[in-house]
Amino acid sequence: DVEYNCVRADRVLGKMEDARSKINIVILDACRDNPFERSWTRTAKGRGLATMTAPVGSVIAFATSPGNTASDGTGENGLYTSGLLTYINEPGITAIQMFQKVTAYVLKRSNNQQLPWVSTSLTGDFFLVPGSGKVDNTIPNTYPDSQTSKNIDGNISSERSIVVLPFKNLTGKADQDYLVQGQNDILITELCKISLVKPLSVLSGQTASIFANTTRSIPEIAREVNVDYIVEGSVLSIGDSVILNLRMMQTYPEEKPIWAQTYSSDLSQVFKLFNNIAGQIARRIGLTLTPQNLEILPTPRQINPETYRYYLRGMYNISQDNPEAKKKGIEYLNEAVKLDPADPFAYTALAIGYFEIAHGPQDTGDALMKGEAAALQAFKLDTTIAETYLALAQTYAYSYWKFDEAEKYFKKALSLNPNMAWAHFHYAYALYLFGRVDEALAEYALAKKHDPFNPVLLAQYGYLYTWTGSPQKGMEEAMKSMEFFEDFDQGLSALGEAYFTMGKVDDAIDIHKKLAEKYPAWLWQLGVTYARAGKKEEAEKILEQLNKSNINSWIACGLSALNAALDKKDEAFKWLNYKPNHEWTAWAPVIPWFNNLHGDPRLDEFVKKLNLPKK
């Protein structure tokens, strides 16, 4: 009797088509072998459902491919139904994107044994969740297909490049800036994930801020850094839920809007929301994600809204160029890990914050140790986060002095997120220490590619060029670091170093005088330049002043360099072995300030402590 009580699927489709509905969706779950192969149109083997063609405006979704059966699963629902329940209520994704996510879900959990199938003849985008907004269906014509595109120079390139500008806070509440920046950071993170499976370069950091605030035209500045697309966003409301507007523009050959949409989501679901948005952006620029791509990509993280707010406050303050703000950021992140000790992202952010402090003159001596502890805890909790591997690499490099292990973690971090400018930066300097200069310069070029206007990267690039025999280039990079950040401290330091190497000693002294006047913590740099210029009396005065100051790892690092430049080797090695060491200390064997120590057996012993990779 079962055969006569069933309803033919083609009759259902016919009724739907006759109703002239704009959208029809049919979901067929073929869990059982076909018991009616005598009279039904089926595959020869009698397994599963046959192929069916969707009428215009319809979607037919199958739990598995034609001629196969689907898994019942081990829980309350079958595998396919579980996937549908996971993704069907996500905001901001089209019906087709939802089914693609379900396909990836089922493939992954069935070990590629069950492949869901979709037959569709939709003529536009359809969103299952109400209020997800409308989209501009215009597809940009700057690429001929999904494999190649014309970049802004008109050359054929498989890689797209995109920059997400800082989101505007239109909530009317300045105290919500940290939440607004947090939404911006999530979108960048989700776009970076796509670069694991598609040729996408994501620019971020200081470069995005420059784009947002420059008086130059967008095409002009885009041409300078070779970026194809710009995403602008504004947050209209944020609290328990978030409402935002997004717009994407093509930069070449002229600035042209190609996509815009309004989104809303509960704050607890924002990672899912931005994961979906990133997929839509990828499709708009010709990098449509396949089910196989989706299977590889990490699942959007779940958040505790209260912990998340502390996390965002911490990240927002750490990003400020202000010692007090960085201190406040650390306090917020410590609160985040107290609220949720199982949150690896908070520990990772805490580690990166401490390491950032340890990289400059604000370190009170314990930043490296605290960063190390946070990084190790983050790794215990989650081994899939790129930033965690970066924090571990810095732990092994700057704290443990196990550079052979550090290199492994740098590589792992970059395999998880090749757009991470800071990972390229730190790895480049490690390579320079290893004596692999060409690799160091290549890695540094990648750091600059992903954040080309970052003043720290530009200044440090200036050092690297100068110390590897190209002081003219070093001077140019140092000057670039101060184009948007006048009298940037590391820029002044690197510029003086380039001048000195070029033989412009008086110019070098003048620059480092200015550095010491504006930033007293850099006084030792002026002393080193005096000593190398043969002005020992001036250098000795600075040495005396520093010896009377409160010593921390930054001052100890400066004292080791100044004593080395004055050829006071015993004192130089005394301060070189000061604990806790500053991040820069390990580079003494390759920085010219310490050249007088070369040939001394104590330097050879120092190098052994670094555990450099074997050549």
N, C-alpha and C positions, 0 to 999 in steps of 0.2 A: 504493500500500500504506500510505502514511502515515495516511490517514483511518482505516483499520481497526486500526492500531496505537495510535491515540490513546485516551485515557480520557476519558469524558464527565465534566465537572466536577460536574454534578448528581448523578452516581452517587457521586462521592467525598464530597460533602456528605451524601448519604443514609447512607452507611456511618458517617460521623462522628456523625450524629444518632442512629443506631441504637446506637452504642457508649455513649451517655449520658455522655460526658465533660462535665465542668463547663465547659470552655473549648475551643473549636475555632478555629483560625486557618488561613485559606487565603490564600496570596499568589499572585496571577496576574500574570505579566509578559507583556503583549501587545506583543511587539516587532515582529511581522510582520503584514502584511496577511493577511486570512483567505482561504486558498486553497480553502475548502470551502463556499462560500456556497450551493451547490446543496442540500445536505442538512442543514447545521447551522442552528440558530436564531441568526441574526445580523442585523445592521443591513442595510438595503437596499443600502448602498454596499459592503458586504463588507469593512469595515475594523475591526480590533480585535475585542474581545469584547462581547457583549451584556450588558445589565444583569442582575444576579443578586441574589436576595434571601437574606439570611443567616438560617438557622434560629436558634431560640432558643439563646443562649449561644455564638454564633459571630461571627467577624469575617471578612469577605471583603475583602481589600485588592487593588486593581487598580493597576497601574503607571501607568495613565492613565484618563481618563474613558471611559464606555461609547461604543463606536463609533469610538474613536481608537486610534492605535498609539503605542508608546513609543520613545524614542530609544535606540539601541544604545550611545551614548556613544563617547568617543574612547580610553578606557583599557581596562583588563582587564575591567571590569564596565560594565553599562549604567548610565544615570543613576539609575534607581530603585533598583537594587541597591546602588549607591554610597551612596545616602541611607540605605538600611536598615543597611548596615555601619557608617555613621557614628553612628547613634542607637540601634541595637537593644540595645547592652550598657550603656546609661546607667542608673545606679541611681535609684530613687525616682520613676520616671514610669510611668504606666499605659500599657497597650498602645495605647489610643486616642491618648494624648498623644504616644507615639512615632511613630505614623503621621501625626499632625498635623505634627510636626517634619520628617518625611520629605517630606510634601507641600510644605512651605515651601522645603525644600532643592531639590526638583526644579523648582518654579516659578521660583525665583530663577536657577537655572543653565540653564534652558531658555528664559529670557526670556519666561516666561508662556505658552510654547507647549504644555507638557505638564502636565496637571492630574491628579495621582493621585486615586483614588476609593476610598472605604471604605463598605461596607455592614455594619452591625452591629446585633446585638440582644442585646448584653451587658446583664446586669441589675445589675452591680456593677463595682468597680474590679479590674483584674487587672494585676499587675506582672510584667514579663518577667525582671527580675534578682532572683535569690533573695536573701532577707535584707533586702528593702527595707521590710518591716514592713506592718502593717495600718493602715487608715484608718477614721475615723468617717464613715460615709456621710450623716450628718445635714446637710442644707443649711439655713443660717440663714434664718429667715423674716422678717427685718427689711427686706426689699426685695421689691416685687411682681414685678419682672422685671429683666433685665440692663441696663435703661436708666435706671431711677430707684431711689432708696432713701430710707428715712427716716433722717435723721441724728439725733444724740442730742437735738436739740431737737424732734424730731417733725415737722420740715419735710421736704418732698419735695426731694431733691437728687440730681443725677446723679453726683456725686462721692462716692467712698468715701474715708475717711481711716484710716490705720493707723500704729501706732508699734511698732517692734521694740525690746523692752527688752534691755539688756546681757545677754549669755548668762552663765549661771553656770558656774563652773569646778568640775566634779565629778571631775576627774582625780586629785585629791589632791596635785597638784604646783603650787605657787604660781608657779613659774618658767614655767609654761605660760600665764599670763594673757594674754600678748601674742598667742598663737595663738588663744585663745578669743575675744578681742576681734576678731581678724581674721575669724573665721567670721561674727560678728555683722555686721561691716562689709560682707561680701560679700552677705549676704541683703538688706541695705538697698540696696546698689547694684543688685541684680537687680530688686528691687521698683520702684526709681526708673525703671528702663528701661521697665517696663510702663506707667508714666504717659505715655510717648510715644504710646501707642496706646489707652489706656483712661483714664477719669477717676478717677485714683488719686492721692491726696495722701499723701506719706510724711513722717512726723515723725521727727526723728533728733537727733543731737548731745546736748547737755546735757539736753534735754527727756526723752529716753529714760531717762537716769540718774535724773532726778527721779521719774519714774513708778516706777522700780524701788525707790527708797529712801524714798519718802514714807510718812508714817503716816496720811495721809488715804485715804479709800476710793477705789477705782479709778473707780467711776461719777462721784464728785464731781470728781476731777481731770480725768477725761475730758470731762466737761461743760464745764469751764473752757476747755479748749483745742480742743473740738469734734472729738474722735477717736472713730471708730466701732469699731475693732478693735485688739486688743493681741496681739502675738506674744511668747511667752516661750520661751526655749531654755536647754538645759543641755548642755554637752559632757562626755561620759562618758569618752572616751578620745581621745587625739590623739598621733600620731607619724607613721609612714609612712601611716597611715590615720586617719580621724576617725569617731567614733560620737557621734551627738547625738540628743537628744529635743527635739521642738518641740510647742508647744501654742498654739492661738489661741482668744481669748475675745472675745465680743461685749460691748460696754460698756453698751449701752442696750437696754431700760430698766433692766436689771440685769446684773451681771457673770455671764456664762454661757459655759462651755467649749463650743466647737462643732467642734473638730478637734484631733487629736493624732496624732503618728506618730514612729517611730524611724527614723533613717537611718544608713547607713554608706557610706564612699567612700574610695578612695585619695586622699591629699592632693593629688596631681597633677591629680585630676579634680574638686576641690571647686567650681570655678566652674560646671561642668556640673551638678553636684548642686544647687547653690543656684539656678541658672537654672530647673531643673525644679521645685524647691520653690516658687519665686516664682510659677510658673505655676499650681501647685496652689492656692496661697493665693488668687490672683486668681479662680480658678474658684469657690472656697468663698464668696467675698464677691460673687458675681454678675457677675464681669468675665471671663468665659471668653474665652481668646485664640483667634482664628480663624487658619486657615492664612495669610491675608493679613497679619494682625498679626505672626505669627511671621516672615514674610518680611522685614518692616521692621526687626525688633529685631536688635541686634548679636549676633554669635556669641560664646558664652562664651570667654574668653581661655584660652590654654594657659600653664602655669607651669612653671618650674624649681623644684622643691621647696626646694633649698638657697638660691637667690636669694630665693625667696618668704619664707623664714624671716627673712632679714635685712630684707626690705621690711616685714614685719609688726612686727619689733622696732622699726624706725624709726618707723613710724606710731604704734605704741603709746606710745613715749616722747615724740614730738612732741605728742601729745594731752594730756600731763600738764601741769598748771599749775605747772611747776617749771623754772627756767632750766637747771639741770644736766641734767634729763631731756631737755629739748629739744636741748641740745648733744649728748647721747648718741644721740638719735634721728637727728640729722644724720650722725653717724659711721656708724651702721648703714646708712643709706641710701646713703652713699658706698661702703660695702662692697658693697651690692647692685649698684650700677652698675659696680663693678669686676668682679664675678663675671659679670655679663651686661650688657655695654654696649649691647645692642640692646633692653633692656627699657624701653619708654616710661613705664610706670607708676612705676618707681622714680625716673626723672628728674622726672616730674610731682610726685610726693610730695616730692622734694627741693626743688623750686621752691616749693611751698606752705609747706614748713617754713621755708625762708629768709624768705619774705615774712611769715610769722607773726612771726618774730623781728624783722623790720624794722619791724613795726607797733607795737612797744613799746619800753621803755627798755633792753632787753637787747642791742640792736643795737650792735655794735662798729664799724660803719661800712662793712662789706663785704657785708652780708646782701642788699641789693638787687641788687648786681652778680652775686653767686653765684646768686640766685634767677632772675635774667634768663638767665644761661647755661644753667641746668638747664631752664628753660621752653622755650628755643629748641631745645635738643637733643631734648626730648620731642616737640616739634612735628615735627621732622625724621623721627622714628621712627614717629609715628602721628598722623593728623589727625582721629581720630574720638572722642577722649576728652574729655568735658565738662570735667574738671578741668584738662586741658592748656590749653584755651581760657581758663579762669579765670586760670591762671598767666600766660598771654600777656597777658590784659587788665590784670593787675596790673603786668606788665613795662612795657607801654606807658603806663600811668597813673602809676605811682610812680617808675619808673626813667627812661624816655624822655621823660616829660611830653608824650606825644602822645595826648591824651585823645580826639581825634576817632577815632583808630584803636582806642583802648581800648574805646570804646562798641561797636564792631562785634564785638569778641571777647567782651564781656559778653553780648551778645545771642545769639551763637552758643553759648556755654556753656549758657545757659538754654534754648535750643532743644533741646539734647541731654539736659539734666536740669533740668526746671523745679522740682524739689524741692530744689535746692541752695541752702540758706539763705545761705551765705557769698557766693555769686555775687549774690544779690539785695541783700545788705548792701553789698558794695563798689560795685555799680552804683548803688544809692540815693545813696551819698555822692558819686559822680561826677555824678549828676543834680543834686544840691544845688549842687555847684560850678558846673555849667552854668547855674544860675539857674532850673532847671525844678523848682520846689519841689513842686508838686502831684504830679508824676511821682515825685519822690524819696520823698515820703511814702507813695505807693501801693506803690512797690517795697519800701520798708522794711516795710510791712505784710505783704508776701509773705514776706520774710525771717523775720519774727516768726511767721507762720503755720506755717512748716515747722520752726522750733525755738523755740517760744514761751517757754521757760524759760532760754534761753541768756543768761548775765549780760552778756556783751559786747554782744550785740545789743540788750538792754534798755537798757543804759547809753548806748550810742550813739544809740538811739532817743530817749533823754532829751535828749541834746545837740541832736538835730535838731529836736525839738519846741520846745525853748527858743529856739534860734536862728531859728526860723521864726515866732515870735510866740505860742507856746503854752507858757509856762513852767510852768503848773499841770500840764499833761500831762507835761511834761518831768520835773517832780519825781516824779510818780507812777511813771513808767517807771524812773527812777533808783532809787527805793525798791524796786521789784519786783526789780531786779537784785541786791539784797542780801537778799532774803527767804530764799534758799537758800544764798547765799554771803556770809556776814557780812563787812561792811566791805570789800567788793570795791573795788579801787582805782579802776577807771573809774566805778563806781557813785558813790563818794564825790566824785570830780571832777565828774561830771554833776549830782549833787545840789547841790553848792555853786554851780555855774553857774546852776541853776534858781533857787535862793534869791536870788542876786545880782540876776538879771533881774527877780524879783518885788519887789525893793526890800528884801529881808531880808538886809541887808549883814552884820550881825553874825553871823547864822546861817551865812552863806556863809563868812565868815572862820573860824568855829569848825570847820566841816566840813573846810575845806582845811587847817587846822592839824592836824586828826586825820589827814588824808591824808598830809601831809608827815612826821608822826611815825611812822606805820606804814610808809610807803613813801618813803624819803628821795629817791629818783629823781624824785619829783613836787614837790620843793621849789619849783621855778619856778612851779607853779600857784598856790601860796600867794602868791608874790611878785606875780604878775599881779593877783590879787584885791586885795591891799593897794594896788597902784598905782591900780587902777580905783576903789577906795574912797576915794582921796585920802590914804592913809597912806603917803606917799612915803618917809619915813624908814625904815620897816620894809621897804619894797620895795627900797630902795637897799642895805640890809644884805644882803638875800638876793642881790641882783645882784652885790655884791662877792664873796660866798661862791662863787657859781657861776662867776665869772670866774677864780677860783683853782683850780677843779676840773679834772679831766681831761675835755677836751672831746670829745664824740662827736656823732653826728647828732641824737640825742635831746636832749642838753643844748643844742646849737646851736639847735634848734627852740624850746626853752623860752626861751633868751636872746633870740631874735628877738621872741617874744611879750611878754616882760617889758620889753624896751627900747621896744617899740612902745607898751605901756601907760603907760610913763613919758615918752612923747613924745620919746624919743631916736632920731630917725629914722635918722640915719647908722648908728648901731650896729645898729638893727633890720634895716636892709637888708644890712648886712655879714653878719649871722648868717643872714638869710633866703637868702642866696646861698652859704651854706656847702656844700661838697661833701665827701663824698657827702651828699645831702639826706636828711632823714627823710621817711617816707611822708606825714606830716601837713603838711609844709611847703607843698605846693601849695594847701592850703585857706586860706592867709593872706588872700586877698581877700574871703572870705565869713565868716570867724570874727570875732566882735566884739572879741577881744583885740587885733586889728590895726586897729581903726577909725581910730586916729590917723594911719594911713598913707594913708587915702583922700584923693584929690585930689593926691597926690604923683605926678609923672610916672614916677617909678621903679617905682611899683606897676603903672602901665599897661604898662611894659616887662616887668615880671615876668609879668603876665597873658599877654602875647603869647608868652612862652616855653612856656606850657602847651598851646598848640595846641588850644584848646577847639573843639568843634563849632560850626559857624556856625548862628545862630538863624534 
